[in-house]
Amino acid sequence: MPQSHPDSQSRRPEAVADAKRLMRLARTGALATLEPETGAPLTTLVGVASDFDGAPLFLMSTLSRHTRHLSNDPRASLLLTGEHERGDRLNHPRVTLSGRIERAGAASARRRYLERNPKAKLYADFADFAFFRLGIEAVHFNGGFGRADPLEPADILSPRGGEAALTEAEPRLINEINALGGDAVARLAGRKPSGRRVWRAVGLDSEGLDLSAGARAARLQFATPAHDEAGWRARIEQAIGVE
């Protein structure tokens, strides 16, 4: 088992940044629920998106086995990992988030999930499907061999200051960013402009901007949070290089 590194406190900011990145970029995760008859765990692959504060969002059928488990006991655990083309997968960061999963009633949950998982629009309106949210109560972060850093939910959840205003402005701001053109949006995603992939903005929060190009995801992370539309715009302009 990996042990906490002696200088884990000095690497704590790195662990926090890695955990937040995984939460924002993940589009699938391994969800563990509890069998009501035996208490045994069942792990399934589920689609994932992130709420304004970073908490995981799901679109699940109420007929599925794991959703039936949650109706009996909402406790669950979700493992998120990154996409790694090279090296030992066990030497890359991953995070396990534990807590209780409940229905997500806010309209923004639907928008955020479908922007990040557009193919889910094919079945999102089926009568047996609903949106859910994991209320994070515990965090287990592993950054690779020798890096099991202790983190708390408050460490990895983004500030919710200005959430109402930014959520209301989100569709307009996203349209404005995408109207900048493919090259500019690719640069915001930290990628070189290329005709092979068209990057687009898909969501925002107080700490940054989420982008995607097909199955690929990227994140523009702000140095400091923005709590209103003006502050958020200012950080985007800084990233673009507008004087």
C-alpha positions as CSV (number, residue, x, y, z in Angstrom):
1,M,0.0,0.0,0.0
2,P,1.4,3.5,-0.8
3,Q,2.2,5.5,2.3
4,S,2.1,9.3,2.8
5,H,5.3,10.9,1.7
6,P,7.3,12.6,4.6
7,D,7.0,16.0,2.8
8,S,3.3,15.5,1.9
9,Q,2.5,18.9,3.4
10,S,4.8,20.6,0.9
11,R,3.2,18.7,-1.9
12,R,-0.3,19.3,-0.7
13,P,-1.0,22.1,-3.3
14,E,0.0,19.7,-6.0
15,A,-2.3,17.0,-4.7
16,V,-5.2,19.5,-4.5
17,A,-4.6,20.6,-8.0
18,D,-4.4,17.1,-9.3
19,A,-7.6,16.0,-7.6
20,K,-9.5,19.1,-8.9
21,R,-8.2,18.4,-12.4
22,L,-9.4,14.8,-12.3
23,M,-12.9,15.9,-11.0
24,R,-13.3,18.4,-13.8
25,L,-11.9,16.4,-16.7
26,A,-13.4,12.9,-16.0
27,R,-16.2,11.8,-18.2
28,T,-16.4,8.3,-16.8
29,G,-15.8,6.8,-13.4
30,A,-16.0,3.5,-11.4
31,L,-19.0,3.8,-9.0
32,A,-19.3,1.4,-6.1
33,T,-22.7,0.9,-4.4
34,L,-23.9,-1.5,-1.7
35,E,-26.1,-4.6,-2.3
36,P,-29.1,-4.2,0.1
37,E,-29.4,-8.0,0.7
38,T,-25.8,-8.7,1.5
39,G,-24.0,-5.4,2.0
40,A,-21.5,-6.4,-0.6
41,P,-20.1,-3.7,-3.0
42,L,-20.9,-3.6,-6.7
43,T,-18.8,-1.5,-9.0
44,T,-20.0,-0.2,-12.3
45,L,-18.8,2.2,-15.0
46,V,-20.9,5.4,-15.2
47,G,-20.8,8.7,-17.0
48,V,-19.7,11.7,-15.0
49,A,-19.7,15.5,-15.2
50,S,-18.9,18.1,-12.6
51,D,-21.3,20.5,-10.8
52,F,-20.4,24.1,-10.2
53,D,-18.3,23.3,-7.1
54,G,-16.8,20.2,-8.7
55,A,-19.0,17.6,-7.1
56,P,-19.8,14.7,-9.5
57,L,-23.0,14.6,-11.5
58,F,-24.5,11.4,-13.1
59,L,-27.3,10.5,-15.5
60,M,-28.6,7.1,-14.5
61,S,-31.5,4.8,-15.2
62,T,-33.7,4.2,-12.1
63,L,-34.0,0.6,-13.4
64,S,-30.3,-0.1,-13.2
65,R,-29.0,-2.3,-10.4
66,H,-26.7,0.4,-8.9
67,T,-29.4,3.0,-8.9
68,R,-31.8,0.6,-7.1
69,H,-29.0,0.1,-4.6
70,L,-28.8,3.9,-4.0
71,S,-32.6,4.1,-3.4
72,N,-32.0,1.7,-0.4
73,D,-28.7,3.1,0.8
74,P,-27.3,6.3,-0.8
75,R,-23.8,5.7,0.3
76,A,-21.4,5.3,-2.6
77,S,-17.8,5.7,-3.7
78,L,-16.5,7.0,-7.0
79,L,-13.0,6.4,-8.5
80,L,-11.8,8.9,-11.1
81,T,-8.6,8.5,-13.1
82,G,-7.0,10.4,-16.0
83,E,-6.3,9.2,-19.5
84,H,-2.7,7.9,-19.7
85,E,-1.2,6.7,-23.0
86,R,2.2,6.0,-21.5
87,G,3.8,4.6,-18.4
88,D,2.5,2.6,-15.5
89,R,-1.1,3.5,-14.8
90,L,-0.6,2.9,-11.1
91,N,2.0,5.7,-11.1
92,H,-0.5,8.3,-12.2
93,P,-2.9,10.4,-10.0
94,R,-6.4,9.1,-9.1
95,V,-9.0,10.1,-6.6
96,T,-11.8,8.3,-4.8
97,L,-14.7,10.4,-3.6
98,S,-17.1,9.0,-1.0
99,G,-20.5,10.2,0.2
100,R,-24.2,10.0,-0.5
101,I,-25.8,10.2,-3.9
102,E,-29.1,12.1,-4.2
103,R,-31.3,13.4,-7.1
104,A,-30.0,16.6,-8.6
105,G,-33.0,18.9,-9.0
106,A,-31.3,22.0,-10.4
107,A,-31.7,22.6,-14.1
108,S,-28.0,23.4,-14.3
109,A,-27.2,19.8,-13.5
110,R,-28.8,18.7,-16.7
111,R,-27.1,21.4,-18.8
112,R,-23.7,20.7,-17.3
113,Y,-23.9,16.9,-17.8
114,L,-25.1,17.0,-21.4
115,E,-22.6,19.7,-22.4
116,R,-19.8,17.3,-21.3
117,N,-21.5,14.1,-22.4
118,P,-23.4,15.1,-25.6
119,K,-24.2,11.6,-26.7
120,A,-26.3,11.2,-23.5
121,K,-28.9,13.5,-25.1
122,L,-30.1,10.3,-27.0
123,Y,-31.6,8.9,-23.8
124,A,-31.6,11.8,-21.2
125,D,-35.4,12.3,-21.6
126,F,-36.3,8.6,-21.3
127,A,-38.8,8.2,-18.4
128,D,-36.6,6.0,-16.3
129,F,-33.5,8.3,-16.4
130,A,-32.7,11.0,-13.9
131,F,-29.8,13.2,-12.8
132,F,-27.9,12.6,-9.6
133,R,-25.2,14.3,-7.5
134,L,-22.6,12.9,-5.1
135,G,-22.3,14.9,-1.9
136,I,-18.6,14.4,-1.1
137,E,-17.9,13.4,2.5
138,A,-14.5,11.8,2.2
139,V,-11.6,12.0,-0.2
140,H,-8.8,9.4,-0.9
141,F,-6.2,10.8,-3.2
142,N,-3.3,8.8,-4.6
143,G,-0.8,10.7,-6.8
144,G,1.2,7.6,-7.7
145,F,3.8,5.5,-5.9
146,G,4.7,7.1,-2.5
147,R,2.0,9.8,-2.8
148,A,-1.1,9.1,-0.8
149,D,-2.0,12.6,0.4
150,P,-4.7,13.3,3.0
151,L,-7.3,15.7,1.6
152,E,-10.6,16.9,2.9
153,P,-13.8,17.8,0.8
154,A,-13.2,21.5,1.5
155,D,-9.8,21.2,-0.2
156,I,-11.1,20.0,-3.5
157,L,-14.5,21.7,-3.8
158,S,-14.5,25.0,-5.6
159,P,-15.9,28.2,-3.9
160,R,-19.6,28.7,-4.5
161,G,-19.4,32.4,-4.2
162,G,-21.3,34.0,-7.1
163,E,-22.7,30.7,-8.2
164,A,-26.2,32.0,-9.0
165,A,-24.9,34.9,-11.1
166,L,-22.3,32.8,-13.0
167,T,-24.8,29.9,-13.5
168,E,-27.3,32.3,-15.0
169,A,-24.6,33.9,-17.3
170,E,-23.0,30.6,-18.2
171,P,-24.8,29.9,-21.6
172,R,-24.1,33.5,-22.8
173,L,-20.5,33.4,-21.7
174,I,-19.9,30.0,-23.3
175,N,-21.4,31.2,-26.6
176,E,-19.2,34.3,-26.5
177,I,-16.0,32.2,-26.0
178,N,-16.9,29.7,-28.8
179,A,-17.6,32.7,-31.1
180,L,-13.9,33.6,-30.7
181,G,-13.1,30.9,-33.2
182,G,-11.4,27.5,-33.1
183,D,-7.8,28.8,-32.9
184,A,-8.5,31.0,-29.9
185,V,-10.5,28.3,-28.1
186,A,-7.7,25.8,-28.7
187,R,-5.3,28.2,-27.1
188,L,-7.6,28.5,-24.0
189,A,-7.5,24.7,-23.9
190,G,-3.7,24.8,-23.8
191,R,-3.5,23.2,-27.3
192,K,-2.0,24.2,-30.5
193,P,-4.6,25.2,-33.1
194,S,-5.2,22.3,-35.5
195,G,-7.8,21.5,-38.1
196,R,-7.9,17.9,-36.8
197,R,-9.8,18.9,-33.6
198,V,-12.3,21.6,-32.9
199,W,-12.2,22.7,-29.3
200,R,-15.2,24.3,-27.7
201,A,-16.0,25.7,-24.3
202,V,-18.6,23.5,-22.5
203,G,-18.9,24.9,-18.9
204,L,-17.6,27.2,-16.3
205,D,-17.3,27.8,-12.6
206,S,-15.6,30.2,-10.3
207,E,-12.2,28.6,-10.8
208,G,-12.0,28.1,-14.5
209,L,-13.4,27.0,-17.9
210,D,-14.0,23.4,-19.2
211,L,-13.4,22.6,-22.8
212,S,-13.7,19.6,-25.1
213,A,-12.9,18.3,-28.5
214,G,-14.8,15.1,-29.2
215,A,-13.8,12.7,-26.5
216,R,-10.9,14.9,-25.3
217,A,-11.3,17.2,-22.4
218,A,-9.2,20.2,-21.2
219,R,-9.3,22.7,-18.4
220,L,-8.3,26.4,-18.0
221,Q,-7.7,26.8,-14.3
222,F,-7.7,30.4,-12.9
223,A,-5.0,31.5,-10.5
224,T,-7.7,32.9,-8.2
225,P,-11.4,32.4,-8.1
226,A,-13.9,34.8,-9.8
227,H,-17.1,35.5,-7.9
228,D,-19.0,37.5,-10.5
229,E,-19.4,37.8,-14.3
230,A,-17.0,40.8,-14.5
231,G,-14.3,39.0,-12.6
232,W,-14.7,35.9,-14.7
233,R,-14.5,37.8,-18.0
234,A,-11.3,39.6,-16.7
235,R,-9.6,36.2,-16.1
236,I,-10.6,35.0,-19.6
237,E,-9.3,38.2,-21.2
238,Q,-6.0,37.7,-19.3
239,A,-5.7,34.2,-20.5
240,I,-6.4,35.3,-24.1
241,G,-3.9,38.1,-23.8
242,V,-6.4,41.0,-24.2
243,E,-4.9,44.3,-22.9
